[in-house]
Amino acid sequence: MSKKSKEESAENNILTSQDQLKSFLKSNKEAHYNFEDAIDYKVSSGSLLFDYSLDGGLGTGLHRFCGTNEGGKTSSALQFMKNFLLTQKNGKGFYIKAEGRLSKEMIERSGVKFVFKPEEWVLGTCFVFESNIHETVFDAMRELIGKNDEKIRYFFLLDSVDGLIRKMDLDKTFEESQKVAGGAVIAADLMKRVSIALQKRGHIAIFISQVRADIKLDPYSKAPIRQTSATGGNALLHFANWIIEFEPRFSKDLILEDPNTNYDEHKNPYIGHIVKIVVKKSPNEKTNAKINYPIRYGRKNGTSNWIEKEILDLLFMWEIATKKGPWISFDEEFLASIKEAGFEDFPIQVQGAARFEKLINENDLLKSFFINYIRKNILNFDDAIYNSDE
C-alpha cells in the first residue's frame, strides 16, 4: 500500500488488511510461528555420493529411515548424529533406545559420545533414553522441543518405531492389545503438535523402522499405491521430508581385499560392502533415485564410511585422476590447487589406490581439502564444509 493510501485509510478510520493481520498475529502469538526466524542448515551423511542426492545433507525436520535387517539404517543415522554434534555448537543428541540394540560395538563404531545420566548431558553429547512406551517417548520429545529456554538444537533418533508399545497395552494379553493402528494414531498426534516447531527451530529427527509386506487376500486385486511399506502409519510418511529405504545386502555387495581373486577368510577377506539405498520421498525431485556408497570394515569413531574410495572414484569419473598400470596421475590444474593449499609434498603420481588412501588418511587436513574440493567443484555445493575429525 502506498503512503497516500495509508494516510487516506487513517483519515477515514479504515482498518487495513495489514493492520488487521498484524493485530491478529500479535493477539495469537502463542498459536503460530510467524514471529520466529527459521533455523536452516544441513548435516552431512559422511558420504559424498549420499550427500549429492541430499543436496548437501539432511536438513531440519523429520526424516524416515526404513528397510530390512542389516541394511545400514542405524549406522547411517548415527553418522548423521555424529556430524550434527560436530557442527552444531549448541547441539545435543537424544537417542531413543526402543529395541535395546545399542551395543558396545555400535557405540565404538559411531564415534558419538553417549551418556546415560541427565547431569552428564552436555553440549556435544547424546542422551540415551531407554523407553519403548509410545506416550512417554513422544511426551519427552514434546517437552524438549516446546520448553527450550537454552535454545538447544536437538537431534532425535528413534530406534525404532517397531519397538514402541502403547502404555495401556503393557499389562494386557497379546490378544487384548491388538488395537489396529493404535500407535499410528499417537504418532499422528505427535507430528501435528511438533512438526512445524521441529523444522523451524532447527531440530532434526530420524525415525527408523522396518518394512512390512502388504498382505493381499485377493492375489488379483490391484495393490494400493504406497511410497514404502515402512511401519509407523501414514502420518509419519506424510510429515517426513525424506524417506530413505535401505535395501538388503547380498554377496555381490561385499568388497574383497583383492577383487580379482576369490574369497579366502585369511588370504583375501571381505573388507567392506556397498550400502544400497532408494529415495522414496524427497523435497528436491530425487524421489526413486538409487544411491550406492562403500563402507570399510574394522573402523571406529564414525569413520566407517569409505570416503577415500569415494574420493578416488569421483576423481577418476571426472578425469581429474587417471590410471596407467599401478600408477595414478593427477590433472595439472588439480595439482596446482593442492600446492596452493599448502600441501607441497603431495606427489605427482601415487602407486595404487591403497597408497592414495594411506596418504590422505595420514593427514586430516589433506583429506578435508579433497572432500571440500569435490563438494565445491564437482558436486556443485555452495558450501565447502565437511565434518572432519580434526
N, C-alpha and C positions, 0 to 999 in steps of 0.2 A: 504494500500500500504506500502511495506517495505521501510526502509531508503534508501537501494540501488536503488530501483526502482524510488524513488523520485529524487535521485541525477542524475540518468540517464535521467529522464524526463527533469530536469532542464538544463542539458548539451545539450540536443537535442532540447530545446525550445518547448517541447511538452506541450500543455495545458491539464492538467488532468481534469477528470470529477469533482473531488472535488473542484479544484480551479475555474472551470467554474461555478459550482453551488454556491460557496461562493460569487463570483463576482455578479452573477445574484441576489441572495438574498439581497446583500448589495445595489445594484442599485435600487431594487424594494421594499425596506423595508417598504414603506407605504402601500403596497398591500398584505402583508401577516403577519402572527403572529408567525413565526418560531423563532424570536429573543426574544419572551416573554415567561416567565416561567408560566406554568399553575397553577392557584389557585384552590385547591381542598379541599373540606370539606363537611360535611353533617350536616343537621339540623333535629332535632328530631320532630316527629309528636306530641309528648306528650303522645303517646300510645305505650306501649311495644309491643303489638300484631301487630300494624300497622308498627312500626319500624322494626320488624322482617322480614316482607315481603319486606321492602325497604332496607334491609341490613344495617340498622342503621339510615336511614333518607333520605331526599331528598338532592341530590347534586346540583351542579350548572347547569345552562341551563334552557330551557323551559319545563314546565310541564302543563298538561291539567287536570282540574277537571270538570267533567260533570255529569249530572243526572237530576232527576226530582226535583220539588219544595220540600223544607224542607227535603232534603236528608242529609244535613250537609256539603255541599260543601264550603260555605263561612266560616262557623265556623272552619272547619278543616284548611282551607287556612290561616285564621287569627292566628290559633295556631302555624302554621309553622312560620308565620311572627313574632309573639312574641318571639319564641325560637331563631330565627335568630337575632333579635335585642338584645337579652340577651347574645348571644355567640360571635357575630362578633363585636369586639371593634370599627371597622371603618365602621359600617353598618348603613344604612338608609333605611327606607321603603318608597314606593311610591304606594299609593292606588289610583287606577283609578275608580272613582265613576261614572260609566256609566249608572246606573239604579236608583240612588237615594235611595238606601236601607240601607245605613249605619246609623242605628237608634241609639239613645242614649243607649238603652238596649244592642244592639250588641257591642257597644264600651265598655260598662262596663264589659260585659262577656269576651271580648277578652283580656283585660289587655294590649293592645297596646296603646301607647301614641300618639294619632293623633293630628296633627297640621294643621292649615289652612292658615298660613301666611309664606311666604318664610323665613323671618327673624327668625322664631321660629323653623325652620327645622334643628335641631342639631343632632349630633350622637345619636342613640338610639331611634329616633322618626320616625314617618311615616307621610309624607305629603299627604293630601287628594287633589287629582287633579280632580276637578269636570268638566268633559267634556265627551261627548259621540260622538265626531267627530273623525272618523277613522284617518284622516290625522294628526289632531292635537295631538291625543293621541300617535300615533306612532312616530311623529316627536319629541315629548318630550322624549320618550324612547331613540331614536337615539342620541339626544343631550346629555343626561346624560351618556350614555354608551361611546359615541365617544369622548367627551371632558371632561375628568375626571382627571384633574391635581391633585386633592386631593387623588386620588386612593381610592375613596369611593367604598364600596361593596353595591350594591343595591338589594333590594327585591321588585320586581314589582308584584303587584296584580291587575289584570284587572277583574272587577266585573260589567258587564260581556261582553263577546263578542257579545251576543244577543242585547245589548243596544246600540251598535255603529251604526252610520249612516255616509254616505259619505257627505263631505262638499257640494258638488254640488247638493245634494238631499234635503237640508234643506228647500228651498223655492219652491220646486216642489210639484205638486199634488201627491196624492198617486199613481195614475196610471203612471205618468211620471217617478217616482223614482224607479220603479221596474226593475232595470237592474240586470240581472241574474249574481250572483257571484261577484258583484262589490266589496263588502267588502272583499271577499276571495282573490281577486287579490291584494288588498292593503296589506292584511296580509302576503301574499306570498312574496311580495316585501320587507316588513319589515324584515322577517326572513332571506331572502337572504343577507340582509345588516348587520344584527347584530348577527346572531346565533352563529358564532364562537367566537366573542368578548364576548357575553353574558356568554358563558360557560367558556372560557379560563381565563377571567379576574375576575372570582369569583362572578358573579351576578346570581340571581335566579329570574325566572318569573313564576307565576302561572296564567294561563288564565282560567277563569270559563265560562262555557256555559251550556245551557240546552241541552236536547236530542230532536231530531226531527225525527218523524217516517217517514220512506220511503213510498212514495205513489206509489202504483203499479197499473197501468192501466189494466194490464192483470194479474188476480189473479193466473194464472197457469204458469206464466213466472218464470224463475229461478232468484232469487234475487242476486244482486252482493255481493261479499264477502266484508264486511266492518268491521273494528275494532270496531267502535262505531258509533252511529247516532248523535254524537255531532255536533253542529253548528260551523261555522267558516271556512269551507273549508278544503280540503285535505292537504294543505301546513302546517297548524297548527298541523295536525295529524302527518305529516311526520317529522317535526322538533322537536316534543315533545319527551323528554326522557321517561317520564312516562305519561300514560293516565289512570286516576283513575275515574271509574264510580260509583257514589253513587246511591244505589238502593232505591226504595220507602220504607216508614216506614208504617208498619201495626200494628194492635192492639197487635199481638203476640210479637212484638218487644219492647213493653213497659214493664218497670220493676216496679213491685209493692213493696211497703214498706214491706209487708208480702206476699211473693209469694205463700204461702199455703192457702190463703183465697181470696175471691172475692174482686173486686174493690169497694171502697167506698170513695167518694170525701173527707170526713173528717176523717174517721177511718182508711182507707187503700188506700191512694192516690198513683198515679204514681210518682215515684221519679227519674226516668231516662228512657233511652231507649238504644237499641242496634243500632249502626251505621253499615250498611252493605255496603261493597264496593267490587268491582270486578276490578282487574288489567287488563286493556285492551291492554296495551303496557308496556314493561319493558326492561331494559338493563341487567337484571340478571336472565332470564329464569323463571320469576314468572308470565308471561302472563297467564290470566284466573284464577289466584289464587283468592279465595274468603276470605275476611277478615271481622271479626266482632269484634267490641270493644265497651265498655259501656260508656255512657255519664250520668253524675249526674246533676240533675236539681238544680236551685237556687244558682249556684256558679258564682263568678265574678273573674276578674283579671286573666283570662286564665287558670282556674282550672277546667273547665267543664269535661275534660277527667277523667273518674273514675279510676284513676291509682291504687288506693288502692285495688279495686276489682280485677283488673288485676294481681296485685302482689300476692294476696292470691290464686287466681285461678291457677296461674302458680306454686306456691309452692305446692299446692295440686296435680297438674298434675305430678310434678316431685317427689312426695312423700317426699319432704322436710318438709312439714307440713301434719299432719293427724288430723282427727276429730273423737271424740268419744262423742256422745251426744252433748252438747253445747260447749264442751271444745276442743280447738285447741292446739295441741302439736307440737314441732319442733324437727327436727333431731339434735342429739347431736353435730355433727360436725358443723352444721349451727349455733347453739347456741354459740359454741366456737368462731366462726368468729365474731358474734355480740359483744361478750365480748371483743375480741381483738381490735375491732374497737372503744372501749371506751364506749359502752352502757351497763354498768354493771347492771343497774336497769331493763333491759328488762326481763320480766317474763318467766319462763319455760313453762307455759301454759297461754292461753288467753281464756276468756269466751265469745265466739261468734264472728262473723265477724264484727259486729258493734263496739265492743270493740277494736278489732285489728285495724280497720280503724281509730278509735279515737286516738289510741296510736301513729301511725305514722303521723297522721295529726297534732298532737300537737308538733311534733319535725321534722323540715325540714331536719336536718342532718340525722336523723334516716331514713326518707323517701328516701333521696338520697342514703343512704347505701343499702337499699333494692333494689332500682332500679338499682344501679350500679352492685350489686351482681348478679342480674338476667341477666342484659345485658352481663356481662362477663362470668358467669359460666353456664348459661342455654341457652342464645341466641347466645353465642359464638362471640360477637362483640370484635374486637381488642381493642377498647377503652371502658372505663367505665365512659364516660362523660354523664351527664344528665343535662338538662336545669332546674335547680331548682329555686325556688323563694326566695332563702335565702337573 
